[in-house]
Each structure stands twice: as structure tokens, then as C-alpha cells.
Amino acid sequence: MALCDITYKCGYTDTVQIEGTNLFGKRKKKIAWYRTIDCPACRTAKVRRELDFLPVLEGSDEQVARADDIREKMLELMELMDETQEDHDGRAEYGATEEGTGLGDRISAWLRAQASASSWSITRTPSMPS
């Protein structure tokens, strides 16, 4: 474990705790990766800006409130997953294919198009189109 000062791509700096050993330069690679992404506050702001362009949720007030929170967290997770994939040098080395990486983009686009608050319900899983 090590505390490292990081300057993110957006220009903000922060102290980040990087866990694990520095075997094979993993710590340096992780620090380099942090420099290629925006800070957590900027990533959250980006997701909030994207939410402004999403369709208005339809449903009861309670459904919309719950679905709005779920949608925001899901989009933040998708953004983090995209950045984590970029962390891996040469994704093909890890078995990623163009078809597989395109799947994430299709899922993200499909999620962004969901306007029904019930589509975001945790108790119900909406069916994905083929």
C-alpha cells in the first residue's frame, strides 16, 4: 500500500491509496492510468450532464424518484467500467474482441433510451433487444 499524489487528466490533484505490491511496476502503471482519467468529482459532473440529455422518466412520483437514483448510479458504473477497460494495455491480450467491446456501447445506448421508470426497477429485469 502506498499513498501517491495524482494529477488527473482534468488537472485536479488528489492523494490516492494504491494497494498491493509494486511487483513488475504495477504501482507505476496504476499511477499512469489515474493520469488518463478525470477525478471522481469531474466524472460525477459528466454523468450529471449526460442525465440532462436523457429522456424524462415516466411513472408515479415514487417510481420516478427511485428510478432516477438507480439510473444515475448505473451510468456512473458504466462510465467507471469503460475507464477500467481502458486501464488494460492491449485488451486483446485479455481475450476482448471488437464484438465484446461493442456490446458495452450497445448496452449503454439501450440503457440511456429507457424512459419508463419501471424499466429501472430492481425487482424487474427489462428484456434486452437482440
N, C-alpha and C positions, 0 to 999 in steps of 0.2 A: 504494500500500500504506500502511496505517495501523494502528497498534496502538490499540485502543479498549477502555476499561473497560466491561464489560457487566454489568448486573444482570439475571439471568434471571428468568423467571416464578416459579421456585421460591424465589427470594430469594438464591441464591448469586451471587457476583460472580467475574469472570474477565477476563483481558486476552485479547482476540481480535484476530488479524491479519485485517483486511479488505482483500482485494486489489482492484485496479482503481482507476479514477479516480472522482472524486466528481461525474462528469458527471450532470446532471439530478437531483442529490440521491440517487444510488444508495447512497452510504455511509450516509446518514441512514436510508434505507428499510431497509437491511440491519441497522443497529443496532436500529431499531424492531422488526424481525422477531425478532431474538435475544431481545428483551424479552418476546416472546409464547410462547417455548418454555422447557422445562426445560433445565437444564445437562446435559452429557453423562453425568455420574455419575447424576443422577436418572433420565434416560431409560433407562440401563442397568439401574438398580434396578427400573424399571417393567417392563421386558421380563422380568427375572428373576422378578418377582411373577407375571406372566402365565404364565411357564413352569410355575409351581406348579399352575395350573389346566388345563394341557394333558394330554391322555391320555398314559399311560405308554407309552413306545416298546416295541415287541415285535420280537425278533430276537436274534441272537447278541450276546454281550457286545461284540465288536468293532464290529458294525453299530450297536448302540445308542449306543456312545461316539461314533462318527463322526457318526451322525445327530443326536445331541443338540447337538453343536457346530454343525452345519450349520443346524439348526432355530433355534438361538439367534441366529446371525448373520443368518439370513433374516428373522426377526421384528424384529431391530434395524433392518435395511434397510427393511422395510415401514413401521416407525414413522418413520424419517427421511424416507421418500418422502411420507408423509402430511403431515408438517410442512413439507416443501419445497413441496408443492402449496398449503398454506395461505399460503405466502410470496407467492404471486402474487395481487395485487389484482385481483379480478374475473376468476376463472378462465375465464369465458365469452369474455373478450377473447382468450384463448389457444386457443380452439377446444374447450374442455372442455364436455362435455354432462353432464346428470344421469345418463344411462346410462353414460357413461365413468367418472364419479367413483364410481358404484355398483359398477362392475366391480372396483375395488380392494378394496372392502369384501367382495365375494363371494370374491375370491381369498384374502384374508386369512383369512376364516372357513374356507375349504376347507383352507388350509394348516394351520390350528390343529387341524383334525379328524383329520389324518393320524396314525395310531397305529403304522403299520408302519415299522420302521427302514429297510427297503428303499425306501420311498417317498421318503426323503430322500437316497438315493444320488446322487452326482454323475454316475455313469456311466449312470444310467437316469432318464428323464424320465417321471414319472407322468402319465397322461392325465387331463385336467380334465373334469369332467362338464359337459354343456351347460347 
